[in-house]
Amino acid sequence: MDDKRSVAADDTERPGLGLSERRNVIRREVLRKGFTRIDDLARALQVSVMTVHRDLDALAEEGWLTKVRGGATASPSALLEAGVRERTAALNAEKEAIAAVAAESLHRGQTVFVDESTTALALHPHLAAAAPLTVVTNFFPLVRVLGAAKGIEVITLGGRYFPLQEACLGYQTAQAIRNLRADLLFMSTTAVSAGACYHRSEATIEVKRTFMQCAERSVLLVDHAKFGRRAPYLLAPLDAFDQIVTDSGLDGEEVATLRDAGTDVRIAPVPRG
């Protein structure tokens, strides 16, 4: 896909955007894709690279993004405040590639936990293809897409409903999980740093940890943009997972560090260009 053409085409093809409108375009694009290059933004917005740098600095101060070499990534807090549609669109190709590799762990007849992440949501066609399965989830978008799938028994977890996440989270949801056991867990997280994964939501942390405790095998699905991000609440050390599946955008040194620590890391190839 042509990234330059995709940057909010309905707005950016018109020259002369005002400061506020231009920054809104940048904010939406970084949130949609997870990572955006400065050169691509400058070209699409028809402004200088220095102008984009100033815009990114301002948006970073507001907490929307983090500047990195050559571009910017969406901040964990901004992604938490985003709805499911925006989170699904961010790094969609990476999520689909990760899901395809992760699905190799599926076997017919399994009981599978799936969390409320949009990365795990990308698994839904692979889950349907691996039927018969029992899928246990707290994520209503996944319930909707699997509800009519032949051979899939869906167990929906209750509890306090969070409209923005379109999921049930918190103590009651965790209690419901404790009554179940699964062969396999697919889950994601907000941030990965210093050999552990983190999240911004305590209610989410409780549910994800309980999923891990009640699953025979846990697989972490995490795209490259989440590495190096920060969030306040520790979820789990990376060595608590049986496997980590990420995409080919992750820095080779980071991959080597994970593998040197004994982590089973699978890399999902994502076409570039």
Backbone torsions as a table, in degrees:
resi	resn	phi	psi	omega
1	MET	NA	143.1	179.3
2	ASP	-80.8	105.3	-175.9
3	ASP	-62.5	-36.0	-177.2
4	LYS	-64.2	-39.2	-178.9
5	ARG	-72.5	-24.7	-172.7
6	SER	-84.2	-10.5	-173.5
7	VAL	-74.6	91.3	174.8
8	ALA	42.8	58.5	-171.8
9	ALA	-54.9	-33.5	-176.1
10	ASP	-67.9	-21.6	179.0
11	ASP	-104.3	-43.8	-166.0
12	THR	-79.3	-14.7	177.9
13	GLU	-75.9	-11.8	178.7
14	ARG	-97.7	117.5	-179.7
15	PRO	-68.9	163.0	173.3
16	GLY	82.2	28.7	175.8
17	LEU	-64.7	142.2	175.2
18	GLY	-72.2	167.3	-176.4
19	LEU	-57.3	-50.7	-177.5
20	SER	-63.1	-43.9	-179.0
21	GLU	-65.2	-41.1	-179.5
22	ARG	-63.4	-42.4	179.8
23	ARG	-68.7	-32.4	174.6
24	ASN	-64.9	-39.1	176.9
25	VAL	-62.0	-45.6	180.0
26	ILE	-63.3	-45.3	-179.4
27	ARG	-59.3	-46.2	-179.7
28	ARG	-63.8	-38.0	-177.6
29	GLU	-70.3	-41.9	177.6
30	VAL	-64.1	-40.8	178.7
31	LEU	-65.7	-39.6	-177.7
32	ARG	-67.5	-41.5	-172.4
33	LYS	-99.7	-18.3	-177.1
34	GLY	87.2	-38.2	177.1
35	PHE	-145.2	136.5	178.3
36	THR	-137.3	139.8	-179.6
37	ARG	-85.4	142.2	-179.8
38	ILE	-62.4	-44.6	-179.0
39	ASP	-60.5	-40.1	179.4
40	ASP	-65.8	-40.4	178.3
41	LEU	-64.3	-44.9	-179.4
42	ALA	-61.3	-42.2	-178.9
43	ARG	-67.0	-45.0	-177.3
44	ALA	-70.1	-35.9	-178.7
45	LEU	-86.6	-9.3	179.5
46	GLN	60.2	46.6	175.7
47	VAL	-133.0	172.3	-178.9
48	SER	-76.9	160.4	176.0
49	VAL	-60.9	-38.2	179.6
50	MET	-64.2	-35.7	176.5
51	THR	-63.1	-43.2	178.2
52	VAL	-62.7	-41.4	177.7
53	HIS	-57.6	-44.5	179.8
54	ARG	-64.5	-40.9	177.8
55	ASP	-62.5	-43.4	179.7
56	LEU	-65.3	-38.2	177.0
57	ASP	-59.7	-43.7	-179.5
58	ALA	-65.6	-43.2	179.9
59	LEU	-68.1	-33.2	176.5
60	ALA	-65.8	-40.4	178.1
61	GLU	-63.2	-31.1	178.5
62	GLU	-81.2	-6.5	176.4
63	GLY	90.4	9.5	-177.7
64	TRP	-79.5	-29.4	-172.0
65	LEU	-152.9	171.5	174.2
66	THR	-124.5	127.1	177.1
67	LYS	-75.6	135.0	175.2
68	VAL	-130.2	174.1	-177.7
69	ARG	-60.1	119.1	175.9
70	GLY	85.7	-5.0	-176.8
71	GLY	-176.0	-150.3	-178.9
72	ALA	-149.8	147.6	175.3
73	THR	-116.6	150.9	177.4
74	ALA	-67.3	138.6	178.9
75	SER	-74.6	150.8	178.5
76	PRO	-57.2	-37.6	-179.3
77	SER	-66.5	-37.9	178.3
78	ALA	-66.2	-40.6	179.0
79	LEU	-66.8	-35.2	178.5
80	LEU	-64.6	-36.3	-179.6
81	GLU	-80.3	-10.9	179.1
82	ALA	-79.8	150.9	176.4
83	GLY	-77.7	175.5	-178.2
84	VAL	-61.0	-40.3	-178.3
85	ARG	-59.6	-45.5	-179.6
86	GLU	-66.6	-41.2	-179.4
87	ARG	-68.3	-34.3	178.3
88	THR	-65.2	-38.4	-177.7
89	ALA	-71.0	-27.1	-177.8
90	ALA	-67.5	123.3	178.0
91	LEU	51.4	46.9	-175.2
92	ASN	-62.2	-41.2	-179.6
93	ALA	-62.4	-39.7	178.8
94	GLU	-64.9	-42.7	-179.5
95	LYS	-63.6	-41.8	179.4
96	GLU	-65.3	-39.6	178.8
97	ALA	-66.0	-42.7	178.1
98	ILE	-61.6	-43.0	-179.7
99	ALA	-62.0	-40.0	-178.8
100	ALA	-63.3	-40.5	178.6
101	VAL	-71.9	-43.3	-179.5
102	ALA	-61.1	-33.0	-177.0
103	ALA	-64.4	-14.7	177.5
104	GLU	-64.7	-16.5	178.0
105	SER	-82.4	-9.7	-176.7
106	LEU	-77.7	140.8	174.2
107	HIS	-137.7	144.5	-178.3
108	ARG	-57.9	141.0	178.4
109	GLY	90.0	-4.8	-178.6
110	GLN	-73.8	158.7	164.3
111	THR	-104.0	127.7	-171.1
112	VAL	-125.6	127.3	169.6
113	PHE	-86.4	138.2	173.5
114	VAL	-134.1	127.7	-176.3
115	ASP	-82.8	-170.3	-173.6
116	GLU	-91.6	18.7	-178.8
117	SER	-82.5	148.5	176.5
118	THR	-73.6	-20.6	173.4
119	THR	-65.4	-45.4	177.7
120	ALA	-68.4	-29.4	177.8
121	LEU	-59.5	-31.4	179.2
122	ALA	-64.1	-12.7	178.3
123	LEU	-74.3	-12.7	-165.9
124	HIS	-57.2	-38.3	178.0
125	PRO	-68.4	-29.8	179.5
126	HIS	-74.3	-35.2	175.6
127	LEU	-63.8	-44.0	179.1
128	ALA	-62.6	-37.5	-178.8
129	ALA	-71.3	-22.7	-177.2
130	ALA	-93.4	6.7	-179.3
131	ALA	-56.9	149.4	6.6
132	PRO	-80.5	137.3	176.6
133	LEU	-141.8	155.9	165.5
134	THR	-108.2	122.4	-178.3
135	VAL	-112.2	124.1	179.0
136	VAL	-110.4	124.3	-176.9
137	THR	-150.7	156.3	173.7
138	ASN	-105.9	9.2	-169.2
139	PHE	-108.7	111.7	-172.3
140	PHE	-68.8	-32.9	173.7
141	PRO	-59.1	-35.6	177.9
142	LEU	-71.1	-38.2	176.4
143	VAL	-58.7	-42.5	-178.1
144	ARG	-64.3	-43.0	-175.4
145	VAL	-77.9	-24.8	-179.7
146	LEU	-95.5	-12.3	-173.4
147	GLY	-57.1	-33.6	-178.5
148	ALA	-101.8	4.7	-177.6
149	ALA	-73.0	130.2	-178.5
150	LYS	-68.4	131.5	176.1
151	GLY	83.5	4.2	178.6
152	ILE	-108.0	117.6	171.8
153	GLU	-92.3	120.4	-177.6
154	VAL	-104.3	124.3	173.6
155	ILE	-107.6	117.3	-177.4
156	THR	-97.2	127.6	-179.1
157	LEU	-86.5	132.9	179.3
158	GLY	-93.2	-167.7	-177.2
159	GLY	127.9	-161.8	179.1
160	ARG	-73.3	127.3	-177.2
161	TYR	-90.0	131.8	177.6
162	PHE	-109.8	106.8	-173.2
163	PRO	-59.6	-39.8	-177.5
164	LEU	-63.5	-42.2	179.1
165	GLN	-82.8	-13.2	-176.1
166	GLU	54.2	44.3	-175.1
167	ALA	-149.3	158.7	170.3
168	CYS	-94.0	132.4	-176.0
169	LEU	-139.5	164.7	174.6
170	GLY	101.1	-166.7	-170.2
171	TYR	-59.0	-49.1	-175.9
172	GLN	-63.8	-37.2	177.5
173	THR	-65.6	-43.4	178.3
174	ALA	-61.4	-39.9	177.7
175	GLN	-62.0	-39.7	178.4
176	ALA	-63.6	-37.8	179.0
177	ILE	-64.2	-37.5	-176.5
178	ARG	-62.8	-17.8	177.1
179	ASN	-85.9	3.0	-174.2
180	LEU	-128.0	162.3	172.5
181	ARG	-135.2	145.3	-179.3
182	ALA	-132.5	153.7	175.1
183	ASP	-75.1	-30.4	-168.3
184	LEU	-149.7	141.4	174.1
185	LEU	-122.2	131.7	169.0
186	PHE	-112.7	125.1	179.9
187	MET	-150.3	164.9	177.1
188	SER	-131.0	-173.6	-179.0
189	THR	-152.5	174.0	-177.4
190	THR	-86.9	-38.6	-171.9
191	ALA	-147.5	147.7	177.1
192	VAL	-131.5	124.1	176.1
193	SER	-160.0	152.5	175.0
194	ALA	51.6	40.6	174.5
195	GLY	74.2	19.8	-179.7
196	ALA	-149.1	165.5	175.3
197	CYS	-113.5	148.9	-172.5
198	TYR	-132.8	163.1	176.7
199	HIS	-145.5	163.1	-179.3
200	ARG	-95.9	-8.3	-173.8
201	SER	-115.9	120.2	177.5
202	GLU	-64.2	-38.2	179.9
203	ALA	-63.1	-36.5	178.4
204	THR	-70.7	-41.4	179.5
205	ILE	-55.9	-45.8	-177.4
206	GLU	-60.0	-42.5	-178.9
207	VAL	-69.3	-45.4	-177.6
208	LYS	-64.3	-42.0	178.4
209	ARG	-62.6	-39.0	179.8
210	THR	-68.4	-39.2	172.7
211	PHE	-53.0	-47.5	-177.8
212	MET	-62.6	-40.9	-178.7
213	GLN	-65.3	-28.9	-173.0
214	CYS	-103.6	8.1	178.9
215	ALA	-110.7	140.7	176.8
216	GLU	-66.2	-36.4	-176.4
217	ARG	-141.2	133.8	-177.3
218	SER	-117.1	129.8	179.7
219	VAL	-119.7	123.0	178.7
220	LEU	-94.0	124.3	178.0
221	LEU	-106.2	115.2	-173.0
222	VAL	-147.9	121.5	-180.0
223	ASP	-77.0	164.8	-172.3
224	HIS	-62.6	-29.3	-175.6
225	ALA	-67.7	-17.6	-178.4
226	LYS	-83.4	-14.4	177.8
227	PHE	-75.3	132.7	-178.3
228	GLY	90.2	-11.0	175.1
229	ARG	-75.1	162.5	179.4
230	ARG	-125.0	145.6	174.2
231	ALA	-149.5	154.7	-168.0
232	PRO	-75.1	-28.4	-170.0
233	TYR	-106.4	124.7	176.9
234	LEU	-68.4	127.6	175.3
235	LEU	-93.4	-56.4	-178.7
236	ALA	-170.6	152.1	170.7
237	PRO	-68.2	152.5	-177.9
238	LEU	-63.4	-28.7	-179.4
239	ASP	-74.9	-0.6	173.8
240	ALA	-79.2	-11.0	-179.3
241	PHE	-98.5	143.4	178.1
242	ASP	-74.7	-26.6	179.1
243	GLN	-155.3	146.1	172.6
244	ILE	-119.6	128.6	176.5
245	VAL	-114.5	122.0	178.1
246	THR	-130.5	-173.7	-177.4
247	ASP	-112.4	170.6	-173.0
248	SER	-71.6	-2.7	174.8
249	GLY	-78.4	-9.7	-179.6
250	LEU	-72.6	136.1	-179.5
251	ASP	-56.5	136.9	-177.3
252	GLY	-59.5	-35.2	178.6
253	GLU	-65.8	-36.9	177.9
254	GLU	-65.0	-42.2	178.0
255	VAL	-61.5	-45.1	-179.5
256	ALA	-61.9	-40.1	178.5
257	THR	-61.9	-43.1	178.7
258	LEU	-62.8	-44.8	-177.9
259	ARG	-69.8	-35.7	177.2
260	ASP	-62.9	-27.6	178.4
261	ALA	-83.1	1.9	177.4
262	GLY	91.4	10.1	-178.9
263	THR	-80.3	135.9	174.1
264	ASP	-80.4	106.1	-176.4
265	VAL	-112.8	127.3	174.0
266	ARG	-109.5	135.3	-178.6
267	ILE	-108.4	122.4	178.0
268	ALA	-92.8	118.7	-179.1
269	PRO	-70.0	133.7	177.0
270	VAL	-122.1	120.0	179.7
271	PRO	-59.1	139.4	178.8
272	ARG	-110.7	153.9	176.4
273	GLY	104.6	NA	NA
